[in-house]
Amino acid sequence: MTGYLAFLKKEIFEYAKTYKLLILLVVFAVFGITNPLVAKLLPEILGSLVADGITITMPKATAYDAWTQFFKNATQMGLILTVILFSGVLSSELSKGTLVILLTKGLSRTAVILAKYTCMALLWTASIALCFGLTYVYTHYLFPADKVSNLPFSVFCLWLFGMFLLAVLLLSAVLTKSSYGCLLLTGAAVVACLLVNIIPAAHRYNPISLVTDKMGLIKNTIAVSSLFGAVFIAFLLALLFVSLAVLIFRKKQL
Amino acid sequence: MGILEINQLHKRFGQHEVLKGLEMDVPEHSIFGLVGQNGAGKTTTMKIILGLLKPDSGSVTVCGEKVAYGETKTNRHIGFLPDVPEFYGYMTAREYLKLCGEITGLSQTKTKVRSEELLELVGLKNEKKRIGSFSRGMKQRLGIAQALLNEPKLLICDEPTSSLDPIGRKEILDILLAAKGKTTVLFSTHILSDVERICDRIAVLHGGKLALYGTLAEVKQRHRYNGFVLEFENVETAAIFAKSKELQHPSISTTRSGNTVTVLLTGCDLDGHFFLDVLAQKRIVPLKFVALEPTLESLFLEVVQ
């Protein structure tokens, strides 16, 4: 336990000192501010570009558009950036040999993996919370009258999918030696999830539905309960992957 | 009982069998030099002791406890310095030692006191820079400091002096020598002069086994050549001695270069007295009469060939 806390502290310190924390927070903050702004300004920008004589009728921007931007940015750029930033989570320490010294000081391997997952989870949570908070406040300011439904639940789904993806990333990092291998495996896992979605029956339980269905959620065209299966499976798989990462890392030759 | 015991250790990487039944025993409070060519299995042996590699068969005990592969409790007795120690470049030496202290479970005050002591010992006391800007020698010294932090019973150093300049090497060896009273040191090297300078015990690893093992004096004694070097005043006297009838014996081989004659005895009960008698008969007084001492280098080459 002391090893876990000490190592977790070191991890957070590391992300702060190597500016990764800053990059993550700045990018998510920028997303948070621009989401409602883009939604508000896009029709006007497009309108000004249109030549005389042609009229395009644009629907008036709503809070729904702002949240569309939020989910698009957070799931695409946001998750990709997060995964890339964390891809060296283990490989850099193993290839440089920084971890070996600490392991020979009696730091348990379980603590290493758990601390690394905790740190990634904390950073992801902070980033998404920041992005959500900024979008929420700004959207409320720009579109005070509009209401969207199921917002907390759909953000929770996004967050959970991030946690699931980080578990996949961690397991990939334990299985492969390089950060590229780690990225490749994580990407393959996402592709596999997308492929599974081809089977209609699997859709309800596929973790990727957590991020593909949320537009329906805030539009209230998809029932919250239809995603419970996916929430359960994503949670279970994340737990399984982290446990597997621990078990494999414990027996890994370093 | 030794602080480190290795029994019948086997390890193979693919087709290549690195360790073939290694047996070793490191007694407490010794400085133990593990010598071998590159690829002889020194690092492999150390990694198995630390539970970082899984042996194919055999066992290792540290302080009477068996080493388990993967998560091993025995590491709390051990301080380890890898061949090229790498640290978190964004930390200072003090921050790094603080982290090490937290991981080993030392109290904060204890860590602070020990850190200052050790930084003094390794000469990094006034270093405020981040580790990222440290030179190789400084990293090596910080490596020793972190290895000694929790006062380990066994200090394992993997080629601590290779790739250092002569001054850096001397400093590292002095630090290891200073640590001797408090801990047992096992270090691997292929620099034989380092072994002669600080080790009291030596083991030569060759062909996956120990080819030579014992205290430095023992090993030299065991491999003493039965031979002498005689130096004479001039070439003529040397020639007279070398060509004398008495030395034309099947078990004596004589070689002369200039005024120096080397005589080697093989498989007979002749000894130094014999040559002294010959010298007395010829009424020759040599300038020098020295028994041949094996050097570590000659021993090493003999064993490795």
Interface residues (C-beta under 8 A of the other chain):
Chain A: T2 G3 L5 A6 F7 K9 K10 F13 E14 K17 T18 K96 G97 T98 V100 I101 L102 L103 T104 K105 G106 L107 S108 R109 T110 R250 K251 K252 Q253 L254
Chain B: K47 L50 L52 L53 K54 Y69 G70 E71 K73 N75 R76 I78 G79 F80 P82 V84 P85 E86 F87 Y88 Y90 M91 L99 C100 E102 I103 T104 G105 G143 Q146 L149 N150
